[in-house]
Amino acid sequence: MCTSMFVVAITASLLVTMPQGPKWQTDYYAARERVTEGSKPLAAFVGSGKTGWHHVSQDGKLNEQVSKLLASD
């Protein structure tokens, strides 16, 4: 019984800490400050109009072409 509870607790903690995709920021300077503090990479996307970001993202996830580009460089 203790072993199964331990496995459930570990699995739950891993699911909570898994990244859920990109965290979109609309303020470049605030985003730069956040990634500098955490030593994280930063990618900036510039688009035209209110829906310019639709070219790189669908449902909050990067499209396959953009993901490959970011992973390669």
PQR file with spaces between the fields and no chain letter, atoms N, CA, C, O and H, PARSE charges and radii, in Angstrom:
ATOM       1  N    MET     1       0.829   -1.197    0.000 -0.4000 1.5000
ATOM       2  CA   MET     1       0.000    0.000    0.000 -0.0000 2.0000
ATOM       3  C    MET     1       0.869    1.254    0.000  0.5500 1.7000
ATOM       4  O    MET     1       0.594    2.204   -0.734 -0.5500 1.4000
ATOM       5  N    CYS     2       1.917    1.258    0.823 -0.4000 1.5000
ATOM       6  CA   CYS     2       2.792    2.436    0.882 -0.0000 2.0000
ATOM       7  C    CYS     2       3.494    2.665   -0.451  0.5500 1.7000
ATOM       8  O    CYS     2       3.690    3.807   -0.868 -0.5500 1.4000
ATOM       9  H    CYS     2       2.140    0.486    1.419  0.4000 1.0000
ATOM      10  N    THR     3       3.868    1.581   -1.115 -0.4000 1.5000
ATOM      11  CA   THR     3       4.552    1.707   -2.398 -0.0000 2.0000
ATOM      12  C    THR     3       3.637    2.342   -3.439  0.5500 1.7000
ATOM      13  O    THR     3       4.063    3.223   -4.186 -0.5500 1.4000
ATOM      14  H    THR     3       3.708    0.654   -0.776  0.4000 1.0000
ATOM      15  N    SER     4       2.391    1.902   -3.490 -0.4000 1.5000
ATOM      16  CA   SER     4       1.475    2.473   -4.473 -0.0000 2.0000
ATOM      17  C    SER     4       1.184    3.946   -4.184  0.5500 1.7000
ATOM      18  O    SER     4       1.050    4.739   -5.116 -0.5500 1.4000
ATOM      19  H    SER     4       2.045    1.187   -2.883  0.4000 1.0000
ATOM      20  N    MET     5       1.087    4.320   -2.918 -0.4000 1.5000
ATOM      21  CA   MET     5       0.876    5.730   -2.560 -0.0000 2.0000
ATOM      22  C    MET     5       2.090    6.564   -2.954  0.5500 1.7000
ATOM      23  O    MET     5       1.951    7.701   -3.405 -0.5500 1.4000
ATOM      24  H    MET     5       1.197    3.676   -2.161  0.4000 1.0000
ATOM      25  N    PHE     6       3.277    5.995   -2.783 -0.4000 1.5000
ATOM      26  CA   PHE     6       4.510    6.686   -3.154 -0.0000 2.0000
ATOM      27  C    PHE     6       4.545    6.923   -4.662  0.5500 1.7000
ATOM      28  O    PHE     6       4.905    8.011   -5.111 -0.5500 1.4000
ATOM      29  H    PHE     6       3.390    5.071   -2.417  0.4000 1.0000
ATOM      30  N    VAL     7       4.176    5.913   -5.442 -0.4000 1.5000
ATOM      31  CA   VAL     7       4.168    6.040   -6.898 -0.0000 2.0000
ATOM      32  C    VAL     7       3.161    7.101   -7.333  0.5500 1.7000
ATOM      33  O    VAL     7       3.451    7.901   -8.223 -0.5500 1.4000
ATOM      34  H    VAL     7       3.884    5.029   -5.077  0.4000 1.0000
ATOM      35  N    VAL     8       1.997    7.114   -6.723 -0.4000 1.5000
ATOM      36  CA   VAL     8       0.985    8.122   -7.064 -0.0000 2.0000
ATOM      37  C    VAL     8       1.489    9.520   -6.730  0.5500 1.7000
ATOM      38  O    VAL     8       1.306   10.449   -7.517 -0.5500 1.4000
ATOM      39  H    VAL     8       1.762    6.465   -6.000  0.4000 1.0000
ATOM      40  N    ALA     9       2.117    9.678   -5.579 -0.4000 1.5000
ATOM      41  CA   ALA     9       2.628   10.991   -5.173 -0.0000 2.0000
ATOM      42  C    ALA     9       3.720   11.472   -6.116  0.5500 1.7000
ATOM      43  O    ALA     9       3.725   12.644   -6.495 -0.5500 1.4000
ATOM      44  H    ALA     9       2.266    8.923   -4.940  0.4000 1.0000
ATOM      45  N    ILE    10       4.627   10.617   -6.497 -0.4000 1.5000
ATOM      46  CA   ILE    10       5.719   10.989   -7.409 -0.0000 2.0000
ATOM      47  C    ILE    10       5.153   11.344   -8.783  0.5500 1.7000
ATOM      48  O    ILE    10       5.545   12.350   -9.375 -0.5500 1.4000
ATOM      49  H    ILE    10       4.623    9.665   -6.189  0.4000 1.0000
ATOM      50  N    THR    11       4.245   10.530   -9.285 -0.4000 1.5000
ATOM      51  CA   THR    11       3.644   10.791  -10.594 -0.0000 2.0000
ATOM      52  C    THR    11       2.906   12.123  -10.600  0.5500 1.7000
ATOM      53  O    THR    11       3.027   12.891  -11.554 -0.5500 1.4000
ATOM      54  H    THR    11       3.927    9.713   -8.804  0.4000 1.0000
ATOM      55  N    ALA    12       2.155   12.402   -9.564 -0.4000 1.5000
ATOM      56  CA   ALA    12       1.416   13.664   -9.480 -0.0000 2.0000
ATOM      57  C    ALA    12       2.370   14.851   -9.448  0.5500 1.7000
ATOM      58  O    ALA    12       2.113   15.870  -10.089 -0.5500 1.4000
ATOM      59  H    ALA    12       2.057   11.778   -8.788  0.4000 1.0000
ATOM      60  N    SER    13       3.466   14.729   -8.708 -0.4000 1.5000
ATOM      61  CA   SER    13       4.410   15.847   -8.636 -0.0000 2.0000
ATOM      62  C    SER    13       5.099   16.078   -9.976  0.5500 1.7000
ATOM      63  O    SER    13       5.403   17.221  -10.319 -0.5500 1.4000
ATOM      64  H    SER    13       3.675   13.901   -8.187  0.4000 1.0000
ATOM      65  N    LEU    14       5.349   15.024  -10.736 -0.4000 1.5000
ATOM      66  CA   LEU    14       5.959   15.183  -12.055 -0.0000 2.0000
ATOM      67  C    LEU    14       5.008   15.850  -13.032  0.5500 1.7000
ATOM      68  O    LEU    14       5.437   16.665  -13.849 -0.5500 1.4000
ATOM      69  H    LEU    14       5.101   14.096  -10.457  0.4000 1.0000
ATOM      70  N    LEU    15       3.736   15.522  -12.964 -0.4000 1.5000
ATOM      71  CA   LEU    15       2.757   16.126  -13.858 -0.0000 2.0000
ATOM      72  C    LEU    15       2.586   17.612  -13.586  0.5500 1.7000
ATOM      73  O    LEU    15       2.358   18.390  -14.512 -0.5500 1.4000
ATOM      74  H    LEU    15       3.388   14.860  -12.301  0.4000 1.0000
ATOM      75  N    VAL    16       2.693   18.007  -12.341 -0.4000 1.5000
ATOM      76  CA   VAL    16       2.546   19.416  -11.983 -0.0000 2.0000
ATOM      77  C    VAL    16       3.715   20.237  -12.512  0.5500 1.7000
ATOM      78  O    VAL    16       3.526   21.389  -12.902 -0.5500 1.4000
ATOM      79  H    VAL    16       2.878   17.375  -11.588  0.4000 1.0000
ATOM      80  N    THR    17       4.919   19.668  -12.534 -0.4000 1.5000
ATOM      81  CA   THR    17       6.104   20.426  -12.926 -0.0000 2.0000
ATOM      82  C    THR    17       6.408   20.357  -14.421  0.5500 1.7000
ATOM      83  O    THR    17       7.342   21.016  -14.877 -0.5500 1.4000
ATOM      84  H    THR    17       5.073   18.732  -12.217  0.4000 1.0000
ATOM      85  N    MET    18       5.657   19.589  -15.190 -0.4000 1.5000
ATOM      86  CA   MET    18       5.920   19.493  -16.622 -0.0000 2.0000
ATOM      87  C    MET    18       5.515   20.790  -17.319  0.5500 1.7000
ATOM      88  O    MET    18       4.459   21.345  -17.017 -0.5500 1.4000
ATOM      89  H    MET    18       4.898   19.054  -14.819  0.4000 1.0000
ATOM      90  N    PRO    19       6.345   21.283  -18.253 -0.5600 1.5000
ATOM      91  CA   PRO    19       5.982   22.505  -18.975  0.2800 2.0000
ATOM      92  C    PRO    19       4.741   22.284  -19.828  0.5500 1.7000
ATOM      93  O    PRO    19       4.553   21.204  -20.388 -0.5500 1.4000
ATOM      94  N    GLN    20       3.910   23.285  -19.925 -0.4000 1.5000
ATOM      95  CA   GLN    20       2.662   23.187  -20.660 -0.0000 2.0000
ATOM      96  C    GLN    20       2.701   23.971  -21.973  0.5500 1.7000
ATOM      97  O    GLN    20       1.645   24.297  -22.516 -0.5500 1.4000
ATOM      98  H    GLN    20       4.063   24.162  -19.470  0.4000 1.0000
ATOM      99  N    GLY    21       3.862   24.274  -22.484 -0.4000 1.5000
ATOM     100  CA   GLY    21       3.968   25.034  -23.724 -0.0000 2.0000
ATOM     101  C    GLY    21       4.509   26.425  -23.444  0.5500 1.7000
ATOM     102  O    GLY    21       4.860   26.745  -22.309 -0.5500 1.4000
ATOM     103  H    GLY    21       4.720   24.009  -22.044  0.4000 1.0000
ATOM     104  N    PRO    22       4.575   27.241  -24.471 -0.5600 1.5000
ATOM     105  CA   PRO    22       5.145   28.575  -24.295  0.2800 2.0000
ATOM     106  C    PRO    22       4.270   29.461  -23.415  0.5500 1.7000
ATOM     107  O    PRO    22       3.046   29.334  -23.398 -0.5500 1.4000
ATOM     108  N    LYS    23       4.909   30.338  -22.706 -0.4000 1.5000
ATOM     109  CA   LYS    23       4.204   31.340  -21.905 -0.0000 2.0000
ATOM     110  C    LYS    23       4.280   32.646  -22.677  0.5500 1.7000
ATOM     111  O    LYS    23       5.341   33.264  -22.757 -0.5500 1.4000
ATOM     112  H    LYS    23       5.903   30.442  -22.720  0.4000 1.0000
ATOM     113  N    TRP    24       3.166   33.065  -23.241 -0.4000 1.5000
ATOM     114  CA   TRP    24       3.128   34.257  -24.077 -0.0000 2.0000
ATOM     115  C    TRP    24       3.126   35.508  -23.217  0.5500 1.7000
ATOM     116  O    TRP    24       2.379   35.610  -22.244 -0.5500 1.4000
ATOM     117  H    TRP    24       2.303   32.564  -23.177  0.4000 1.0000
ATOM     118  N    GLN    25       3.973   36.460  -23.590 -0.4000 1.5000
ATOM     119  CA   GLN    25       4.050   37.757  -22.941 -0.0000 2.0000
ATOM     120  C    GLN    25       3.845   38.822  -24.014  0.5500 1.7000
ATOM     121  O    GLN    25       4.331   38.671  -25.135 -0.5500 1.4000
ATOM     122  H    GLN    25       4.580   36.378  -24.381  0.4000 1.0000
ATOM     123  N    THR    26       3.144   39.878  -23.688 -0.4000 1.5000
ATOM     124  CA   THR    26       2.959   40.959  -24.656 -0.0000 2.0000
ATOM     125  C    THR    26       3.891   42.136  -24.385  0.5500 1.7000
ATOM     126  O    THR    26       3.985   43.051  -25.203 -0.5500 1.4000
ATOM     127  H    THR    26       2.750   40.001  -22.777  0.4000 1.0000
ATOM     128  N    ASP    27       4.573   42.120  -23.261 -0.4000 1.5000
ATOM     129  CA   ASP    27       5.512   43.176  -22.899 -0.0000 2.0000
ATOM     130  C    ASP    27       6.936   42.625  -23.029  0.5500 1.7000
ATOM     131  O    ASP    27       7.374   41.825  -22.203 -0.5500 1.4000
ATOM     132  H    ASP    27       4.498   41.377  -22.596  0.4000 1.0000
ATOM     133  N    TYR    28       7.652   43.057  -24.070 -0.4000 1.5000
ATOM     134  CA   TYR    28       8.997   42.535  -24.334 -0.0000 2.0000
ATOM     135  C    TYR    28       9.938   42.758  -23.158  0.5500 1.7000
ATOM     136  O    TYR    28      10.673   41.847  -22.776 -0.5500 1.4000
ATOM     137  H    TYR    28       7.296   43.707  -24.741  0.4000 1.0000
ATOM     138  N    TYR    29       9.928   43.938  -22.586 -0.4000 1.5000
ATOM     139  CA   TYR    29      10.867   44.253  -21.502 -0.0000 2.0000
ATOM     140  C    TYR    29      10.597   43.417  -20.260  0.5500 1.7000
ATOM     141  O    TYR    29      11.536   42.984  -19.593 -0.5500 1.4000
ATOM     142  H    TYR    29       9.331   44.678  -22.896  0.4000 1.0000
ATOM     143  N    ALA    30       9.330   43.186  -19.942 -0.4000 1.5000
ATOM     144  CA   ALA    30       8.988   42.331  -18.806 -0.0000 2.0000
ATOM     145  C    ALA    30       9.408   40.883  -19.086  0.5500 1.7000
ATOM     146  O    ALA    30       9.910   40.197  -18.196 -0.5500 1.4000
ATOM     147  H    ALA    30       8.568   43.539  -20.485  0.4000 1.0000
ATOM     148  N    ALA    31       9.200   40.423  -20.320 -0.4000 1.5000
ATOM     149  CA   ALA    31       9.598   39.066  -20.690 -0.0000 2.0000
ATOM     150  C    ALA    31      11.111   38.908  -20.618  0.5500 1.7000
ATOM     151  O    ALA    31      11.613   37.894  -20.132 -0.5500 1.4000
ATOM     152  H    ALA    31       8.791   40.980  -21.043  0.4000 1.0000
ATOM     153  N    ARG    32      11.831   39.904  -21.099 -0.4000 1.5000
ATOM     154  CA   ARG    32      13.302   39.847  -21.052 -0.0000 2.0000
ATOM     155  C    ARG    32      13.804   39.788  -19.622  0.5500 1.7000
ATOM     156  O    ARG    32      14.759   39.070  -19.326 -0.5500 1.4000
ATOM     157  H    ARG    32      11.424   40.727  -21.493  0.4000 1.0000
ATOM     158  N    GLU    33      13.175   40.528  -18.744 -0.4000 1.5000
ATOM     159  CA   GLU    33      13.560   40.517  -17.336 -0.0000 2.0000
ATOM     160  C    GLU    33      13.314   39.136  -16.711  0.5500 1.7000
ATOM     161  O    GLU    33      14.149   38.629  -15.962 -0.5500 1.4000
ATOM     162  H    GLU    33      12.399   41.111  -18.985  0.4000 1.0000
ATOM     163  N    ARG    34      12.164   38.538  -17.026 -0.4000 1.5000
ATOM     164  CA   ARG    34      11.826   37.212  -16.482 -0.0000 2.0000
ATOM     165  C    ARG    34      12.807   36.144  -16.941  0.5500 1.7000
ATOM     166  O    ARG    34      13.252   35.332  -16.130 -0.5500 1.4000
ATOM     167  H    ARG    34      11.485   38.950  -17.635  0.4000 1.0000
ATOM     168  N    VAL    35      13.153   36.126  -18.229 -0.4000 1.5000
ATOM     169  CA   VAL    35      14.045   35.078  -18.721 -0.0000 2.0000
ATOM     170  C    VAL    35      15.476   35.294  -18.250  0.5500 1.7000
ATOM     171  O    VAL    35      16.227   34.332  -18.089 -0.5500 1.4000
ATOM     172  H    VAL    35      12.791   36.785  -18.888  0.4000 1.0000
ATOM     173  N    THR    36      15.861   36.543  -18.027 -0.4000 1.5000
ATOM     174  CA   THR    36      17.195   36.821  -17.519 -0.0000 2.0000
ATOM     175  C    THR    36      17.337   36.282  -16.102  0.5500 1.7000
ATOM     176  O    THR    36      18.366   35.701  -15.756 -0.5500 1.4000
ATOM     177  H    THR    36      15.251   37.325  -18.158  0.4000 1.0000
ATOM     178  N    GLU    37      16.316   36.472  -15.288 -0.4000 1.5000
ATOM     179  CA   GLU    37      16.337   35.973  -13.910 -0.0000 2.0000
ATOM     180  C    GLU    37      16.434   34.453  -13.868  0.5500 1.7000
ATOM     181  O    GLU    37      17.121   33.903  -13.007 -0.5500 1.4000
ATOM     182  H    GLU    37      15.480   36.944  -15.569  0.4000 1.0000
ATOM     183  N    GLY    38      15.766   33.778  -14.771 -0.4000 1.5000
ATOM     184  CA   GLY    38      15.735   32.319  -14.771 -0.0000 2.0000
ATOM     185  C    GLY    38      16.708   31.677  -15.734  0.5500 1.7000
ATOM     186  O    GLY    38      16.681   30.458  -15.909 -0.5500 1.4000
ATOM     187  H    GLY    38      15.208   34.225  -15.470  0.4000 1.0000
ATOM     188  N    SER    39      17.574   32.466  -16.370 -0.4000 1.5000
ATOM     189  CA   SER    39      18.528   31.968  -17.371 -0.0000 2.0000
ATOM     190  C    SER    39      17.823   31.113  -18.421  0.5500 1.7000
ATOM     191  O    SER    39      18.269   30.008  -18.731 -0.5500 1.4000
ATOM     192  H    SER    39      17.596   33.456  -16.229  0.4000 1.0000
ATOM     193  N    LYS    40      16.732   31.623  -18.962 -0.4000 1.5000
ATOM     194  CA   LYS    40      15.931   30.925  -19.967 -0.0000 2.0000
ATOM     195  C    LYS    40      16.101   31.610  -21.321  0.5500 1.7000
ATOM     196  O    LYS    40      16.430   32.795  -21.375 -0.5500 1.4000
ATOM     197  H    LYS    40      16.371   32.521  -18.710  0.4000 1.0000
ATOM     198  N    PRO    41      15.879   30.874  -22.420 -0.5600 1.5000
ATOM     199  CA   PRO    41      15.941   31.499  -23.748  0.2800 2.0000
ATOM     200  C    PRO    41      14.691   32.342  -24.008  0.5500 1.7000
ATOM     201  O    PRO    41      13.645   32.128  -23.395 -0.5500 1.4000
ATOM     202  N    LEU    42      14.816   33.286  -24.911 -0.4000 1.5000
ATOM     203  CA   LEU    42      13.705   34.165  -25.269 -0.0000 2.0000
ATOM     204  C    LEU    42      13.564   34.187  -26.782  0.5500 1.7000
ATOM     205  O    LEU    42      14.550   34.369  -27.496 -0.5500 1.4000
ATOM     206  H    LEU    42      15.666   33.460  -25.409  0.4000 1.0000
ATOM     207  N    ALA    43      12.356   34.004  -27.271 -0.4000 1.5000
ATOM     208  CA   ALA    43      12.055   34.128  -28.697 -0.0000 2.0000
ATOM     209  C    ALA    43      11.011   35.219  -28.840  0.5500 1.7000
ATOM     210  O    ALA    43       9.981   35.192  -28.166 -0.5500 1.4000
ATOM     211  H    ALA    43      11.555   33.857  -26.691  0.4000 1.0000
ATOM     212  N    ALA    44      11.274   36.178  -29.713 -0.4000 1.5000
ATOM     213  CA   ALA    44      10.329   37.280  -29.938 -0.0000 2.0000
ATOM     214  C    ALA    44       9.690   37.103  -31.313  0.5500 1.7000
ATOM     215  O    ALA    44      10.382   36.886  -32.307 -0.5500 1.4000
ATOM     216  H    ALA    44      12.111   36.200  -30.260  0.4000 1.0000
ATOM     217  N    PHE    45       8.370   37.197  -31.357 -0.4000 1.5000
ATOM     218  CA   PHE    45       7.619   37.078  -32.604 -0.0000 2.0000
ATOM     219  C    PHE    45       6.935   38.407  -32.877  0.5500 1.7000
ATOM     220  O    PHE    45       6.270   38.966  -32.004 -0.5500 1.4000
ATOM     221  H    PHE    45       7.807   37.373  -30.549  0.4000 1.0000
ATOM     222  N    VAL    46       7.104   38.907  -34.091 -0.4000 1.5000
ATOM     223  CA   VAL    46       6.498   40.171  -34.482 -0.0000 2.0000
ATOM     224  C    VAL    46       5.541   39.882  -35.633  0.5500 1.7000
ATOM     225  O    VAL    46       5.923   39.288  -36.642 -0.5500 1.4000
ATOM     226  H    VAL    46       7.644   38.453  -34.800  0.4000 1.0000
ATOM     227  N    GLY    47       4.306   40.305  -35.467 -0.4000 1.5000
ATOM     228  CA   GLY    47       3.299   40.090  -36.509 -0.0000 2.0000
ATOM     229  C    GLY    47       2.482   41.351  -36.691  0.5500 1.7000
ATOM     230  O    GLY    47       2.511   42.248  -35.848 -0.5500 1.4000
ATOM     231  H    GLY    47       3.996   40.787  -34.648  0.4000 1.0000
ATOM     232  N    SER    48       1.768   41.417  -37.775 -0.4000 1.5000
ATOM     233  CA   SER    48       0.946   42.595  -38.012 -0.0000 2.0000
ATOM     234  C    SER    48      -0.506   42.303  -37.647  0.5500 1.7000
ATOM     235  O    SER    48      -0.995   41.188  -37.830 -0.5500 1.4000
ATOM     236  H    SER    48       1.745   40.689  -38.459  0.4000 1.0000
ATOM     237  N    GLY    49      -1.168   43.299  -37.139 -0.4000 1.5000
ATOM     238  CA   GLY    49      -2.565   43.155  -36.760 -0.0000 2.0000
ATOM     239  C    GLY    49      -2.752   42.439  -35.435  0.5500 1.7000
ATOM     240  O    GLY    49      -1.792   41.968  -34.825 -0.5500 1.4000
ATOM     241  H    GLY    49      -0.771   44.204  -36.990  0.4000 1.0000
ATOM     242  N    LYS    50      -3.983   42.365  -35.006 -0.4000 1.5000
ATOM     243  CA   LYS    50      -4.282   41.739  -33.713 -0.0000 2.0000
ATOM     244  C    LYS    50      -4.114   40.228  -33.740  0.5500 1.7000
ATOM     245  O    LYS    50      -3.956   39.612  -32.686 -0.5500 1.4000
ATOM     246  H    LYS    50      -4.763   42.748  -35.501  0.4000 1.0000
ATOM     247  N    THR    51      -4.144   39.628  -34.900 -0.4000 1.5000
ATOM     248  CA   THR    51      -4.021   38.173  -34.994 -0.0000 2.0000
ATOM     249  C    THR    51      -2.750   37.749  -35.718  0.5500 1.7000
ATOM     250  O    THR    51      -2.696   36.650  -36.269 -0.5500 1.4000
ATOM     251  H    THR    51      -4.273   40.128  -35.756  0.4000 1.0000
ATOM     252  N    GLY    52      -1.738   38.590  -35.727 -0.4000 1.5000
ATOM     253  CA   GLY    52      -0.484   38.266  -36.392 -0.0000 2.0000
ATOM     254  C    GLY    52       0.185   37.027  -35.826  0.5500 1.7000
ATOM     255  O    GLY    52       0.900   36.324  -36.540 -0.5500 1.4000
ATOM     256  H    GLY    52      -1.782   39.483  -35.279  0.4000 1.0000
ATOM     257  N    TRP    53      -0.040   36.758  -34.557 -0.4000 1.5000
ATOM     258  CA   TRP    53       0.569   35.599  -33.906 -0.0000 2.0000
ATOM     259  C    TRP    53      -0.035   34.282  -34.387  0.5500 1.7000
ATOM     260  O    TRP    53       0.542   33.225  -34.129 -0.5500 1.4000
ATOM     261  H    TRP    53      -0.621   37.329  -33.977  0.4000 1.0000
ATOM     262  N    HIS    54      -1.171   34.308  -35.073 -0.4000 1.5000
ATOM     263  CA   HIS    54      -1.808   33.076  -35.561 -0.0000 2.0000
ATOM     264  C    HIS    54      -0.933   32.337  -36.576  0.5500 1.7000
ATOM     265  O    HIS    54      -1.125   31.143  -36.804 -0.5500 1.4000
ATOM     266  H    HIS    54      -1.640   35.166  -35.283  0.4000 1.0000
ATOM     267  N    HIS    55       0.019   33.032  -37.181 -0.4000 1.5000
ATOM     268  CA   HIS    55       0.887   32.395  -38.164 -0.0000 2.0000
ATOM     269  C    HIS    55       1.885   31.444  -37.518  0.5500 1.7000
ATOM     270  O    HIS    55       2.413   30.561  -38.194 -0.5500 1.4000
ATOM     271  H    HIS    55       0.175   34.003  -36.996  0.4000 1.0000
ATOM     272  N    VAL    56       2.152   31.604  -36.235 -0.4000 1.5000
ATOM     273  CA   VAL    56       3.124   30.740  -35.554 -0.0000 2.0000
ATOM     274  C    VAL    56       2.498   29.875  -34.471  0.5500 1.7000
ATOM     275  O    VAL    56       3.143   28.943  -33.991 -0.5500 1.4000
ATOM     276  H    VAL    56       1.723   32.322  -35.687  0.4000 1.0000
ATOM     277  N    SER    57       1.278   30.151  -34.075 -0.4000 1.5000
ATOM     278  CA   SER    57       0.686   29.442  -32.950 -0.0000 2.0000
ATOM     279  C    SER    57      -0.774   29.082  -33.208  0.5500 1.7000
ATOM     280  O    SER    57      -1.522   29.846  -33.817 -0.5500 1.4000
ATOM     281  H    SER    57       0.754   30.908  -34.465  0.4000 1.0000
ATOM     282  N    GLN    58      -1.157   27.913  -32.735 -0.4000 1.5000
ATOM     283  CA   GLN    58      -2.540   27.477  -32.762 -0.0000 2.0000
ATOM     284  C    GLN    58      -2.871   26.920  -31.378  0.5500 1.7000
ATOM     285  O    GLN    58      -2.174   26.031  -30.889 -0.5500 1.4000
ATOM     286  H    GLN    58      -0.549   27.292  -32.239  0.4000 1.0000
ATOM     287  N    ASP    59      -3.893   27.416  -30.762 -0.4000 1.5000
ATOM     288  CA   ASP    59      -4.323   26.968  -29.431 -0.0000 2.0000
ATOM     289  C    ASP    59      -3.210   27.077  -28.391  0.5500 1.7000
ATOM     290  O    ASP    59      -3.100   26.233  -27.502 -0.5500 1.4000
ATOM     291  H    ASP    59      -4.459   28.138  -31.160  0.4000 1.0000
ATOM     292  N    GLY    60      -2.387   28.118  -28.507 -0.4000 1.5000
ATOM     293  CA   GLY    60      -1.321   28.333  -27.529 -0.0000 2.0000
ATOM     294  C    GLY    60      -0.082   27.489  -27.743  0.5500 1.7000
ATOM     295  O    GLY    60       0.854   27.562  -26.947 -0.5500 1.4000
ATOM     296  H    GLY    60      -2.477   28.803  -29.230  0.4000 1.0000
ATOM     297  N    LYS    61      -0.051   26.693  -28.793 -0.4000 1.5000
ATOM     298  CA   LYS    61       1.110   25.840  -29.090 -0.0000 2.0000
ATOM     299  C    LYS    61       1.740   26.304  -30.388  0.5500 1.7000
ATOM     300  O    LYS    61       1.045   26.697  -31.324 -0.5500 1.4000
ATOM     301  H    LYS    61      -0.811   26.634  -29.440  0.4000 1.0000
ATOM     302  N    LEU    62       3.065   26.256  -30.434 -0.4000 1.5000
ATOM     303  CA   LEU    62       3.772   26.642  -31.649 -0.0000 2.0000
ATOM     304  C    LEU    62       3.504   25.626  -32.750  0.5500 1.7000
ATOM     305  O    LEU    62       3.395   24.429  -32.484 -0.5500 1.4000
ATOM     306  H    LEU    62       3.629   25.937  -29.673  0.4000 1.0000
ATOM     307  N    ASN    63       3.396   26.105  -33.997 -0.4000 1.5000
ATOM     308  CA   ASN    63       3.199   25.148  -35.084 -0.0000 2.0000
ATOM     309  C    ASN    63       4.484   24.375  -35.339  0.5500 1.7000
ATOM     310  O    ASN    63       5.550   24.753  -34.854 -0.5500 1.4000
ATOM     311  H    ASN    63       3.484   27.078  -34.214  0.4000 1.0000
ATOM     312  N    GLU    64       4.381   23.298  -36.096 -0.4000 1.5000
ATOM     313  CA   GLU    64       5.504   22.378  -36.287 -0.0000 2.0000
ATOM     314  C    GLU    64       6.721   23.055  -36.916  0.5500 1.7000
ATOM     315  O    GLU    64       7.848   22.799  -36.493 -0.5500 1.4000
ATOM     316  H    GLU    64       3.515   22.991  -36.490  0.4000 1.0000
ATOM     317  N    GLN    65       6.518   23.904  -37.907 -0.4000 1.5000
ATOM     318  CA   GLN    65       7.636   24.555  -38.585 -0.0000 2.0000
ATOM     319  C    GLN    65       8.404   25.469  -37.624  0.5500 1.7000
ATOM     320  O    GLN    65       9.635   25.469  -37.626 -0.5500 1.4000
ATOM     321  H    GLN    65       5.603   24.112  -38.251  0.4000 1.0000
ATOM     322  N    VAL    66       7.704   26.230  -36.824 -0.4000 1.5000
ATOM     323  CA   VAL    66       8.349   27.132  -35.861 -0.0000 2.0000
ATOM     324  C    VAL    66       9.059   26.328  -34.784  0.5500 1.7000
ATOM     325  O    VAL    66      10.168   26.683  -34.387 -0.5500 1.4000
ATOM     326  H    VAL    66       6.704   26.230  -36.822  0.4000 1.0000
ATOM     327  N    SER    67       8.451   25.263  -34.308 -0.4000 1.5000
ATOM     328  CA   SER    67       9.072   24.421  -33.290 -0.0000 2.0000
ATOM     329  C    SER    67      10.384   23.830  -33.779  0.5500 1.7000
ATOM     330  O    SER    67      11.372   23.806  -33.045 -0.5500 1.4000
ATOM     331  H    SER    67       7.549   24.974  -34.631  0.4000 1.0000
ATOM     332  N    LYS    68      10.395   23.352  -35.023 -0.4000 1.5000
ATOM     333  CA   LYS    68      11.638   22.782  -35.591 -0.0000 2.0000
ATOM     334  C    LYS    68      12.719   23.843  -35.701  0.5500 1.7000
ATOM     335  O    LYS    68      13.881   23.581  -35.390 -0.5500 1.4000
ATOM     336  H    LYS    68       9.592   23.372  -35.619  0.4000 1.0000
ATOM     337  N    LEU    69      12.345   25.041  -36.142 -0.4000 1.5000
ATOM     338  CA   LEU    69      13.314   26.132  -36.288 -0.0000 2.0000
ATOM     339  C    LEU    69      13.926   26.498  -34.941  0.5500 1.7000
ATOM     340  O    LEU    69      15.143   26.648  -34.830 -0.5500 1.4000
ATOM     341  H    LEU    69      11.401   25.254  -36.394  0.4000 1.0000
ATOM     342  N    LEU    70      13.092   26.642  -33.924 -0.4000 1.5000
ATOM     343  CA   LEU    70      13.603   26.986  -32.600 -0.0000 2.0000
ATOM     344  C    LEU    70      14.469   25.878  -32.008  0.5500 1.7000
ATOM     345  O    LEU    70      15.455   26.164  -31.329 -0.5500 1.4000
ATOM     346  H    LEU    70      12.103   26.520  -34.014  0.4000 1.0000
ATOM     347  N    ALA    71      14.118   24.632  -32.253 -0.4000 1.5000
ATOM     348  CA   ALA    71      14.881   23.508  -31.730 -0.0000 2.0000
ATOM     349  C    ALA    71      16.242   23.387  -32.400  0.5500 1.7000
ATOM     350  O    ALA    71      17.209   22.958  -31.772 -0.5500 1.4000
ATOM     351  H    ALA    71      13.317   24.400  -32.804  0.4000 1.0000
ATOM     352  N    SER    72      16.323   23.768  -33.688 -0.4000 1.5000
ATOM     353  CA   SER    72      17.587   23.623  -34.424 -0.0000 2.0000
ATOM     354  C    SER    72      18.594   24.717  -34.097  0.5500 1.7000
ATOM     355  O    SER    72      19.801   24.511  -34.219 -0.5500 1.4000
ATOM     356  H    SER    72      15.537   24.117  -34.199  0.4000 1.0000
ATOM     357  N    ASP    73      18.100   25.870  -33.686 -0.4000 1.5000
ATOM     358  CA   ASP    73      19.003   26.985  -33.389 -0.0000 2.0000
ATOM     359  C    ASP    73      18.886   27.359  -31.941  0.5500 1.7000
ATOM     360  O    ASP    73      19.565   28.279  -31.485 -0.5500 1.4000
ATOM     361  H    ASP    73      17.119   26.037  -33.587  0.4000 1.0000
